[in-house]
């Protein structure tokens, strides 16, 4: 969304790239154990986000058998 001056009030793409680059630089040289501790230290407090954070694998279901757009019924690659 742009303001009357033509500038974006919030640039989501710029924010996402800066955040990603900052996190990547911070964790670049971490071992697997250090990375695990880093994630644990940042555990979300929101119940919905905490549930997603705690998942160790994708939910069960027929995700690999979903039809391709266009109705051809072909399976998606897994």
C-alpha positions as CSV (number, residue, x, y, z in Angstrom):
1,X,0.0,0.0,0.0
2,X,1.4,3.4,-0.9
3,X,0.9,6.7,0.9
4,X,0.0,9.9,-0.9
5,X,3.7,10.7,-1.3
6,X,4.1,7.4,-3.3
7,X,6.3,5.6,-0.6
8,X,5.2,2.3,0.8
9,X,4.2,2.5,4.5
10,X,5.7,-1.0,5.0
11,X,7.8,-2.9,2.4
12,X,7.2,-6.6,3.2
13,X,9.8,-7.9,0.7
14,X,12.5,-5.6,2.0
15,X,11.8,-6.5,5.6
16,X,11.7,-10.2,4.8
17,X,15.1,-10.1,3.0
18,X,16.7,-8.1,5.7
19,X,15.4,-10.4,8.4
20,X,16.5,-13.5,6.4
21,X,20.0,-12.1,5.8
22,X,20.4,-11.2,9.4
23,X,19.4,-14.6,10.7
24,X,21.5,-16.3,8.1
25,X,24.6,-14.3,9.2
26,X,23.9,-15.1,12.8
27,X,23.6,-18.9,12.4
28,X,26.1,-19.4,9.5
29,X,28.8,-21.0,11.6
30,X,26.7,-22.8,14.2
31,X,26.9,-26.6,14.7
32,X,23.8,-28.7,14.7
33,X,23.6,-28.7,18.5
34,X,24.1,-24.9,18.7
35,X,21.4,-24.4,16.0
36,X,19.0,-26.6,18.0
37,X,19.7,-24.5,21.1
38,X,19.2,-21.3,19.1
39,X,15.8,-22.5,17.9
40,X,14.8,-23.5,21.5
41,X,15.7,-20.1,22.8
42,X,13.4,-18.5,20.3
43,X,10.4,-20.8,21.0
44,X,7.2,-18.9,20.2
45,X,4.8,-18.1,23.1
46,X,1.7,-17.9,20.8
47,X,-0.2,-21.2,21.2
48,X,-0.8,-21.6,17.4
49,X,2.8,-20.8,16.5
50,X,4.1,-23.1,19.4
51,X,2.1,-26.0,17.9
52,X,3.7,-25.5,14.5
53,X,7.1,-25.1,16.1
54,X,6.7,-28.4,17.9
55,X,5.8,-30.5,14.8
56,X,8.6,-32.8,13.9
57,X,7.1,-33.9,10.6
58,X,4.4,-33.0,8.1
59,X,0.8,-33.9,9.2
60,X,-0.5,-37.3,8.0
61,X,-2.7,-37.2,4.9
62,X,-2.9,-37.6,1.2
63,X,-0.7,-34.6,0.3
64,X,1.2,-36.5,-2.3
65,X,-1.9,-37.6,-4.0
66,X,-3.5,-34.2,-4.5
67,X,-4.7,-33.5,-8.1
68,X,-2.7,-31.1,-10.2
69,X,-4.4,-27.8,-11.1
70,X,-6.4,-28.2,-14.2
71,X,-8.2,-31.3,-13.0
72,X,-6.0,-33.9,-14.6
73,X,-5.8,-36.0,-11.4
74,X,-2.0,-36.6,-11.6
75,X,-0.2,-37.1,-8.4
76,X,2.2,-34.4,-7.1
77,X,5.9,-35.4,-6.7
78,X,6.8,-36.2,-3.2
